[in-house]
């Protein structure tokens, strides 16, 4: 007859801690600009037969070692693989416009660049978020800024991007009242992170921003619907 075994101690799993660890592994730790014109491809449920292209702003290295393409999308600089909405856009792959090659993972030269840069700039971890890196804005991205105080919305050009140690990426906007010299460059005192002053920072490509400035009726109608949804 066997000897009864004492019951195993139940293991308590803290779901909040687990979620925090998973998010930490996916946070961005290093950025590299995309300067060769590579694009993100996506499709919409309203036109499933058509693939749409959008230039990549940068590539990002996550803490778990994954390298992802990044585009200014909706309210954030967003990893392409995170776009999975049939109405807003679903990621299909990357494309080299010169060769028409379509691929699903970051090119080796960008992986190599990011891994070596991250190893070289090995920052010590801090309790408070600190600035890790500044990236230039190369796509002509604009931000629609909404506030809580009832002031009119503002359309501002994005001048750059800041990566912080917690993985957050902030768009750099210009405070026109503090511009003392032009052109505005990274590090100028007139630049500020968008969410430090605005409740909503919503990104547009340059072509859409120009339509807003030209008061294109269809674009303004779509903008009004979007702003109503934010209220």
C-alpha positions in Angstrom: 0.0 0.0 0.0 1.4 3.4 -1.0 2.2 6.2 1.4 -0.2 9.1 1.1 1.5 12.2 -0.2 0.9 15.6 1.3 -1.1 17.9 -1.0 1.1 20.3 -3.0 1.0 23.9 -1.9 -1.2 25.9 -4.2 0.8 28.5 -6.2 -0.8 32.0 -6.2 -0.3 33.9 -9.4 -0.5 37.6 -9.4 -2.1 38.5 -12.7 -1.2 42.2 -12.5 2.5 41.2 -12.0 2.4 38.8 -14.9 0.8 41.4 -17.2 3.5 44.0 -16.1 6.3 41.5 -16.9 4.8 40.7 -20.4 4.4 44.4 -21.2 8.0 45.1 -20.0 9.3 42.4 -22.4 7.5 44.2 -25.3 8.5 47.7 -24.5 10.7 49.5 -26.9 14.3 50.0 -25.8 16.0 51.4 -29.0 14.9 53.1 -32.2 16.5 53.4 -35.7 15.1 55.7 -38.4 14.0 54.2 -41.7 15.8 56.1 -44.4 15.5 53.8 -47.4 11.8 54.3 -48.1 10.5 50.9 -46.9 6.8 50.7 -46.4 4.1 49.0 -44.3 1.3 47.3 -46.2 -2.2 47.1 -44.8 -5.7 46.4 -46.0 -9.2 47.5 -45.0 -12.4 45.4 -44.7 -14.1 48.0 -47.0 -11.7 47.2 -49.8 -10.2 43.8 -49.1 -8.7 43.4 -52.6 -6.5 46.5 -52.3 -3.3 46.8 -50.4 -2.4 50.3 -49.0 1.2 51.4 -48.4 2.5 53.7 -45.7 6.1 54.8 -45.3 7.8 53.5 -42.2 9.1 56.2 -39.8 11.5 53.9 -37.9 12.3 50.4 -36.6 12.1 49.6 -32.9 13.9 47.0 -30.8 11.7 45.5 -28.0 13.2 44.2 -24.8 12.3 40.6 -25.8 14.6 41.0 -28.9 11.9 41.5 -31.5 12.4 44.2 -34.1 9.2 45.9 -35.5 8.5 48.6 -38.0 6.9 51.8 -36.6 4.4 54.2 -38.1 2.5 57.2 -36.7 -1.0 55.7 -36.4 -4.0 57.1 -34.7 -2.7 58.3 -31.3 0.7 56.7 -31.1 3.9 55.7 -32.9 2.6 52.2 -33.4 4.4 48.8 -34.1 3.0 47.6 -37.5 2.3 44.1 -36.1 -0.2 45.7 -33.6 -2.5 46.9 -36.4 -5.2 44.3 -36.4 -8.5 46.1 -37.0 -10.4 45.3 -40.2 -12.0 48.8 -40.3 -9.0 51.0 -39.3 -6.3 48.8 -40.9 -4.8 45.3 -40.7 -1.1 44.8 -41.1 0.0 42.6 -44.0 3.7 43.0 -44.3 6.6 45.2 -45.3 7.4 46.3 -48.8 10.5 47.5 -50.6 9.1 49.9 -53.3 12.3 49.6 -55.4 12.1 45.8 -55.8 8.4 45.2 -54.9 9.6 42.6 -52.4 7.1 41.9 -49.6 8.4 40.5 -46.3 7.0 40.0 -42.8 10.0 40.5 -40.5 12.6 43.3 -40.1 15.5 43.3 -42.6 18.7 41.9 -41.2 20.7 45.1 -41.5 18.1 46.9 -39.2 18.2 44.1 -36.6 22.0 44.2 -36.6 22.0 48.0 -36.2 19.5 48.1 -33.4 21.1 45.2 -31.4 24.6 46.7 -31.6 23.3 50.2 -30.7 21.4 48.8 -27.7 24.4 47.0 -26.5 26.6 50.1 -26.8 24.1 52.5 -25.2 23.4 50.2 -22.2 21.5 52.6 -19.8 21.0 51.9 -16.2 17.5 51.2 -15.1 15.8 54.1 -13.1 12.6 54.3 -11.1 11.4 57.4 -13.0 11.2 57.4 -16.8 14.2 59.0 -18.4 14.9 60.1 -21.9 16.8 57.4 -23.9 16.7 58.7 -27.5 15.5 61.4 -29.8 14.5 60.6 -33.4 13.9 63.1 -36.2 10.5 63.3 -38.0 11.0 62.5 -41.7 7.5 61.9 -43.0 5.9 65.3 -42.5 3.6 63.9 -39.8 1.1 66.3 -38.2 -0.8 66.1 -34.9 -4.3 67.1 -34.2 -4.3 68.3 -30.6 -7.4 68.4 -28.4 -7.6 69.8 -24.8 -10.0 69.5 -21.9 -10.5 73.3 -21.5 -12.8 73.8 -24.5 -10.2 75.6 -26.6 -10.2 75.0 -30.3 -8.3 72.0 -31.7 -4.8 72.7 -33.1 -3.1 71.1 -36.1 0.7 71.0 -35.4 3.6 69.7 -37.3 5.6 66.9 -35.5 9.3 67.8 -35.3 10.6 64.7 -33.7 10.1 61.7 -31.4 11.4 60.9 -27.9 11.8 57.4 -26.5 11.7 57.0 -22.8 13.0 54.3 -20.5 9.5 53.0 -19.9 9.0 52.3 -23.6 6.8 55.2 -24.3 7.3 57.3 -27.4 6.2 61.0 -27.4 5.8 63.3 -30.4 7.7 66.6 -30.2 5.6 69.6 -31.0 6.5 73.3 -31.1 5.4 76.1 -28.7 5.3 78.9 -31.2 5.6 81.5 -28.4 9.1 80.1 -27.4 10.7 79.9 -30.9 13.8 82.1 -30.8 15.6 80.8 -33.9 14.8 78.8 -37.0 14.9 76.2 -38.2 13.7 74.4 -35.1 16.1 71.6 -34.1 16.0 68.7 -31.7 16.9 70.0 -28.2 15.4 73.5 -28.7 13.5 74.8 -25.6 10.4 75.4 -27.7 9.8 71.7 -28.2 7.5 69.8 -25.9 6.1 66.2 -25.7 2.5 66.3 -27.0 0.8 64.5 -24.2 2.4 66.8 -21.6 -0.1 69.6 -22.7 -2.9 67.9 -24.8 -5.5 65.4 -23.8 -5.5 63.8 -27.3 -2.8 63.8 -29.9 -4.0 62.3 -33.1 -1.6 61.7 -36.0 -2.1 62.4 -39.7 0.0 62.0 -42.7 1.1 65.1 -44.5 -1.4 64.7 -47.3 -4.3 64.6 -44.9 -3.0 67.6 -42.9 -2.8 69.6 -46.2 -6.5 68.7 -46.9 -7.5 69.9 -43.5 -5.6 73.2 -44.0 -7.3 73.6 -47.4 -10.7 72.9 -45.7 -11.5 70.0 -48.0 -15.3 69.3 -47.2 -15.0 65.5 -47.0 -11.9 65.6 -44.8 -13.5 68.2 -42.5 -16.6 66.0 -42.2 -14.6 63.0 -41.3 -12.6 65.1 -38.8 -15.8 66.4 -37.2 -17.1 62.8 -36.7 -13.7 61.8 -35.2 -13.8 64.7 -32.7 -17.4 64.0 -31.8 -16.4 60.4 -30.9 -13.6 61.8 -28.6 -16.0 64.0 -26.6 
